[in-house]
Amino acid sequence: MKNFGIKEALTTLGIKSSNPGVSTGQKWLTSTGPTLESYSPADGKLIGKVKAGDEKSFQKAVEQAHQAFLEWRLVPAPKRGEIVRQIGEALRKNKEPLGKLVSYEMGKSYQEGLGEVQEMIDICDFAVGLSRQLNGLTMHSERPRHRMYEQYHPLGVVGIISAFNFPVAVWSWNAMIAWVCGDTCIWKPSEKTPLCGIACQNIVAKVFKKNNVPEGVSCLVNGDYKVGQLMASSEMVPLVSATGSIRMGKAVARTVSERLGRPLLELGGNNAIIISENANLDMAIRGALFGAVGTAGQRCTSTRRLIIHEDVYDEVKERLKSAYGKLSIGNPLDPENHVGPLIDKLAVKLYQAALKKVKDEGGTFAVSGAVLKGKGYESGCYVKPAIAEVKNSYQIVQEETFAPILYLIKYKKLSEALQYQNGVKQGLSSAIMTNNLQEMEQFLSHEGSDCGIANVNIGTSGAEIGGAFGGEKETGGGRESGSDSWKVYMRRQTNTINFGNDLPLAQGIKFDI
């Protein structure tokens, strides 16, 4: 692995001090939108500036995406898959610099940045295979000499709104699947990580140019919520996939649904691990630790709550306190550090407000939180991961705080633990740590976890791309990435062929003249 410095990484990815923010593939468009300034939460330095899109440039991009769709849908799916395979190879070549940019612009550790790019590579591999398996079904008709089947057709322009915490992977979950399905994409990255979006556009553009892909198959429009509003309200975008807060998702869903478009939502999580008295505590501590402090608690699948059996509660608490005391917090590009910064100072304020609410509601801290200051923490975005002893009913526990705050909750019976687990409005990821087969099966049964993801003896974060990703309740109900998630990016059609010489009607209806 080459040791890219951040300046070298930016140069390799085509990132400059000042960048256009709207692209239809090979072409970068001018706009009158505001200038986005991307500061690294690692050191507080300005990385680069991006000219955001406005209504006029957005409209140009979406019109180009629609025109490209009319051509792209006619390319055989396996050939579309071959182009996605080449994108995967381009990502392999750029894994280190892109992973470094993700780490530097977003703040997650370099290893996690590399892991995010690996997710992109993996979804490319998945999509290549999928391009030969966009299968429908054949059914038996009740009428003689009739054949009935269903098939899937490309849907059109797919809008993608992604969040800062996974600035490149979530886009790829949508785009690679949409592309092999025959759709075109228009992407609004988070305004907090615009340079990651430009880097991805540059990588993909080279592959598309080499393969003479129509201009507009991959469009990029940087900007704030106003661009998201344009996307959600556009009749030319039949599907809008939005990842982010519940508040944002509800706004997108209302706008898209009012025009009878399709919203695909992957929103907040309030994820819990149940630690049984029958658990392997070494595994439980490891899973809880990474789930709670990985990405500085800024994953939608981060572990927010530990629901611990009373017989092992004290031991788990003491072991976690010891583990937290060994965490190294600092620059995410330093491989010796476990925890990097929060995304910005607003996130720090929300972290501080949550700590105060814990105290106000009667919670106590096993490990106190604090904003870190001094050498290495000049950006003002570094915080100390905290552990609080609380009740599940506390209002702050019911909310999702995008920060490394872990809540400990005690239980006596598994039925009580499941009630706590499910007793929040979010329903993304969940886990149980146990070696008891009955507890495992109960957790995975109809009376168990109500989340879209339910794990046994692993944590709540770290989902693989092969499975459908998403959750229930206020998490939004959408599914991205693997399994049969591809079907949402296509329109479904039932076909019946009469190869006889008569015209019998269904249900035996007679209509003779």
Residue pairs with C-beta under 8 A, 6 or more apart in sequence:
1 96
2 96
4 12
4 96
4 97
4 100
6 100
6 101
6 104
6 333
8 97
9 96
9 97
9 98
9 100
9 101
9 104
10 16
10 47
10 48
10 97
10 101
10 195
12 94
12 97
13 94
13 97
13 98
13 101
13 198
13 199
13 202
13 203
14 198
14 199
14 202
15 47
15 48
15 101
15 195
15 198
15 199
16 48
17 48
17 49
18 48
18 49
18 51
19 48
19 49
19 50
19 51
19 194
19 195
19 198
20 28
20 29
20 30
20 31
20 50
20 51
21 31
21 33
21 36
21 50
21 51
21 52
21 53
21 194
21 198
21 220
21 221
21 222
21 223
22 28
22 29
22 30
22 31
22 33
22 51
22 52
22 53
22 57
22 58
22 60
22 61
22 220
22 221
22 222
23 29
23 61
23 198
23 201
23 205
23 218
23 219
23 220
24 60
24 61
24 64
24 65
24 215
24 216
24 219
25 64
25 68
25 205
25 208
25 213
25 214
25 215
25 216
25 217
25 218
25 219
26 205
26 208
26 209
26 215
27 215
29 53
29 57
29 60
29 61
30 51
30 57
31 51
31 52
31 53
31 54
31 56
31 57
32 54
32 56
33 51
33 52
33 53
33 54
33 57
33 222
33 223
34 52
34 223
34 224
35 49
35 50
35 51
35 52
36 49
36 50
36 51
36 52
36 191
36 194
36 222
36 223
36 224
37 46
37 49
38 46
38 47
38 48
38 49
38 50
38 105
38 192
38 193
38 194
38 195
39 45
39 46
39 47
39 344
39 379
40 47
40 104
40 105
40 107
40 379
41 106
41 107
41 340
41 341
41 342
41 343
41 344
41 379
41 381
42 103
42 104
42 107
42 331
42 332
42 333
42 340
42 341
42 379
43 331
43 378
43 379
44 378
44 379
44 380
44 381
47 104
47 105
47 195
48 195
50 194
50 195
50 198
50 222
51 222
52 191
52 194
52 222
52 223
52 224
52 227
53 61
53 221
53 222
53 223
53 227
54 223
55 230
57 221
58 221
58 223
58 227
58 230
58 231
59 230
61 186
61 216
61 219
61 220
61 221
62 157
62 186
62 219
62 231
62 234
62 236
62 237
63 236
64 215
64 216
64 219
65 157
65 184
65 185
65 186
65 216
65 217
65 219
65 236
66 156
66 157
66 184
66 216
66 236
67 214
67 216
68 184
68 214
68 215
68 216
68 217
69 154
69 156
69 157
69 182
69 183
69 184
69 216
69 217
71 214
72 80
72 154
72 179
72 182
72 183
72 184
72 213
72 214
72 217
73 153
73 154
73 182
73 183
75 182
77 131
77 132
77 134
77 180
77 181
77 182
78 131
78 132
80 131
80 179
80 180
80 182
81 127
81 128
81 129
81 130
81 131
81 132
81 180
82 128
82 131
83 179
83 207
83 208
83 211
83 213
84 124
84 127
84 128
84 131
84 176
84 179
84 180
85 124
85 125
85 128
86 207
86 210
86 211
87 124
87 176
87 203
87 204
87 207
88 120
88 121
88 124
88 125
88 128
90 203
90 204
90 206
90 207
91 98
91 117
91 120
91 121
91 124
91 203
92 121
94 117
94 199
94 203
95 114
95 117
95 118
95 121
96 114
98 113
98 117
98 168
98 196
98 199
98 200
98 203
99 110
99 113
99 114
99 115
99 116
99 117
100 110
100 113
100 333
101 113
101 195
101 196
101 199
102 108
102 113
102 116
102 117
102 167
102 168
102 193
102 196
103 109
103 110
103 112
103 113
103 332
103 333
103 340
104 332
104 333
105 167
105 193
105 195
105 196
106 113
106 164
106 165
106 167
106 192
106 193
106 196
106 343
107 296
107 298
107 332
107 340
107 341
107 342
107 343
107 381
108 116
108 165
108 295
108 296
108 298
108 332
108 340
109 295
109 332
109 335
109 337
109 338
109 339
109 340
110 332
110 333
110 334
110 335
111 335
112 294
112 295
112 332
113 332
116 166
116 167
116 168
116 169
117 168
117 169
119 169
119 172
119 173
119 465
120 168
120 169
120 172
120 176
122 464
122 465
123 169
123 172
123 173
123 176
123 177
123 465
123 481
124 172
124 176
126 176
126 465
126 466
126 481
126 482
127 176
127 177
127 179
127 180
128 180
130 177
130 180
130 486
131 180
134 152
134 180
134 181
134 486
134 490
136 149
136 150
136 151
136 152
137 149
137 150
138 147
138 148
138 149
139 148
139 149
139 150
140 148
141 147
141 148
141 496
142 506
142 507
143 498
143 504
143 505
143 506
144 500
144 502
144 504
145 498
145 499
145 500
145 502
146 496
146 497
146 498
146 499
146 500
147 496
147 497
147 499
148 494
148 495
148 496
148 497
149 494
149 495
150 492
150 493
150 494
150 495
151 492
151 493
151 495
152 181
152 487
152 490
152 491
152 492
152 493
153 182
153 490
153 491
153 493
154 181
154 182
154 183
154 489
154 490
154 491
155 181
155 183
155 238
155 239
155 262
155 489
155 490
155 491
156 183
156 184
156 236
156 237
156 238
156 239
157 183
157 184
157 185
157 186
157 236
157 237
157 238
157 239
158 174
158 175
158 178
158 183
158 184
158 185
158 186
158 237
158 238
158 239
158 240
158 241
158 489
159 185
159 186
159 187
159 188
159 231
159 232
159 234
159 237
159 239
159 240
159 241
160 170
160 171
160 174
160 175
160 185
160 186
160 187
160 188
160 240
160 241
161 188
161 228
161 231
161 240
161 241
161 242
161 243
161 244
161 248
161 252
162 170
162 171
162 187
162 188
162 189
162 190
162 243
162 244
163 170
163 190
163 243
163 244
163 300
164 190
164 192
164 193
164 343
165 295
165 298
165 299
165 300
165 343
165 402
166 243
166 299
167 189
167 190
167 193
167 196
167 197
168 196
168 197
168 199
168 200
170 243
170 266
170 480
171 187
171 189
171 197
171 200
172 200
173 465
173 469
173 480
173 481
174 185
174 241
174 264
174 480
174 489
175 185
175 187
175 218
177 480
177 481
177 485
177 486
177 489
178 184
178 185
178 489
179 185
179 217
179 218
180 486
181 486
181 489
181 490
182 490
183 239
183 489
183 490
184 216
184 217
184 218
184 219
185 217
185 218
185 219
186 219
186 220
186 221
186 231
186 237
187 197
187 201
187 218
187 219
187 220
187 221
188 221
188 222
188 223
188 227
188 228
188 231
189 196
189 197
189 220
189 222
190 244
191 222
191 223
191 224
192 343
192 344
194 222
197 220
197 222
198 220
198 222
201 218
201 220
204 218
205 218
207 213
208 217
208 218
221 227
221 231
225 248
228 242
228 248
228 252
229 251
229 255
231 237
231 240
232 240
232 242
232 251
232 252
232 255
232 256
233 255
233 259
235 259
235 261
237 261
238 261
238 262
239 261
239 262
239 263
239 264
239 488
239 489
240 252
240 256
240 261
240 262
240 263
240 264
241 264
241 265
241 266
241 478
241 480
242 248
242 249
242 252
242 263
242 264
242 265
242 266
242 267
243 265
243 266
243 267
243 300
243 480
244 267
245 267
245 268
246 267
246 268
246 400
246 425
246 426
246 474
246 475
246 476
248 267
249 263
249 265
249 267
249 476
252 263
252 265
253 263
253 265
253 476
256 262
256 263
257 263
262 488
263 476
263 478
264 478
264 479
264 480
264 488
265 470
265 475
265 476
265 477
265 478
266 300
266 469
266 470
266 471
266 475
266 476
266 478
266 480
267 300
267 426
267 471
267 474
267 475
267 476
268 300
268 400
268 426
268 428
268 474
268 475
269 300
269 301
269 302
269 304
269 400
269 426
269 428
269 429
269 460
269 471
269 475
270 304
270 305
270 398
270 399
270 400
270 424
270 425
270 426
270 428
271 291
271 301
271 302
271 303
271 304
271 305
271 426
271 428
271 429
271 430
271 431
271 451
271 460
271 461
272 303
272 304
272 305
272 306
272 307
272 420
272 421
272 430
272 431
272 460
273 284
273 287
273 288
273 291
273 303
273 305
273 306
273 307
273 430
273 431
273 432
273 433
273 459
273 460
274 307
274 308
274 411
274 414
274 417
274 418
274 421
274 430
274 431
274 432
274 433
274 434
274 443
275 281
275 284
275 288
275 306
275 307
275 308
275 309
275 312
275 316
275 432
275 433
276 309
276 312
276 414
276 432
276 433
276 434
276 436
276 439
277 309
277 311
277 312
278 434
278 435
278 436
278 439
279 312
279 433
279 434
279 435
280 433
280 435
280 457
281 312
281 315
281 316
281 319
283 433
283 457
284 316
284 433
285 316
285 319
285 320
285 323
287 303
287 431
287 433
287 457
287 458
287 459
288 303
288 306
288 316
288 320
288 406
288 459
289 320
289 323
289 324
290 459
290 461
290 462
291 301
291 302
291 303
291 431
291 459
291 460
291 461
292 302
292 303
292 304
292 385
292 404
292 406
293 324
293 327
293 338
293 339
293 385
293 404
294 302
294 461
295 302
295 340
295 461
296 339
296 340
296 341
296 342
296 383
296 385
296 403
296 404
297 385
297 401
297 402
297 403
297 404
297 405
298 342
298 343
298 347
298 402
298 403
299 461
300 428
300 429
301 428
301 429
301 453
301 460
301 461
301 462
301 463
302 402
302 404
302 460
302 461
303 406
303 431
303 459
303 460
303 461
304 397
304 400
304 401
304 405
304 406
304 407
305 392
305 397
305 406
305 407
305 409
305 420
306 316
306 320
306 406
306 407
306 408
306 409
307 392
307 409
307 411
307 417
307 420
307 421
308 316
308 317
308 408
308 409
308 410
308 411
309 410
309 411
309 412
309 417
310 410
310 411
310 412
313 408
313 410
316 408
317 366
317 387
317 389
317 408
320 366
320 367
320 387
320 406
321 366
321 367
321 387
324 367
324 385
324 387
325 367
327 338
327 339
327 385
328 336
328 337
328 338
328 339
329 337
329 338
329 339
329 340
329 372
329 382
329 384
329 385
330 336
330 337
330 339
330 340
330 376
330 377
330 382
331 337
331 340
331 376
332 340
332 341
339 385
339 404
340 382
341 379
341 381
341 382
341 383
342 348
342 351
342 381
342 382
342 383
342 402
342 403
343 381
343 402
344 381
345 380
345 381
347 381
347 402
347 403
348 371
348 380
348 381
348 383
350 401
350 402
350 403
351 369
351 371
351 383
351 401
351 403
351 405
352 371
354 396
354 399
354 401
354 403
354 405
355 369
355 386
355 388
355 405
357 394
357 395
357 396
358 365
358 388
358 390
358 394
358 396
358 405
361 390
361 394
361 395
361 396
362 391
362 394
363 388
363 389
363 390
363 391
363 394
363 396
363 407
364 388
364 389
365 386
365 387
365 388
365 389
366 387
366 388
366 389
366 408
367 384
367 385
367 386
367 387
368 384
368 386
369 383
369 384
369 385
369 386
369 405
370 383
370 384
371 380
371 382
371 383
371 384
372 382
372 383
372 384
373 380
376 382
383 403
383 404
385 404
385 405
385 406
386 404
386 405
386 406
387 405
387 406
387 408
388 405
388 406
388 407
388 408
389 407
389 408
390 396
390 397
390 407
390 408
390 409
391 397
391 409
392 409
392 420
392 423
392 424
393 423
397 407
397 409
397 424
398 424
398 425
400 426
409 420
411 417
411 420
414 439
414 442
414 443
418 442
418 443
418 447
418 448
418 449
421 430
421 449
421 450
422 449
422 450
425 473
425 474
426 471
426 473
426 474
426 475
427 450
427 451
427 452
427 471
427 472
427 473
427 474
427 475
428 451
428 452
428 453
428 470
428 471
428 475
429 451
429 452
429 453
429 454
429 455
429 460
429 461
429 463
429 471
430 443
430 449
430 451
430 453
430 454
430 455
430 460
431 454
431 455
431 456
431 457
431 458
431 459
431 460
432 439
432 440
432 443
432 449
432 455
432 456
432 457
433 457
434 440
434 443
434 456
434 457
435 457
440 456
442 448
443 449
443 454
443 456
444 454
444 456
448 454
450 472
450 473
451 471
451 472
451 475
452 468
452 469
452 470
452 471
452 472
452 475
452 479
453 460
453 463
453 467
453 469
453 471
463 469
463 481
464 482
465 481
465 482
466 481
466 482
466 483
467 481
467 482
467 483
468 479
468 480
468 481
468 482
468 483
468 484
468 485
469 479
469 480
469 481
469 482
469 485
470 476
470 477
470 478
470 479
470 480
471 477
478 488
479 485
479 488
505 511
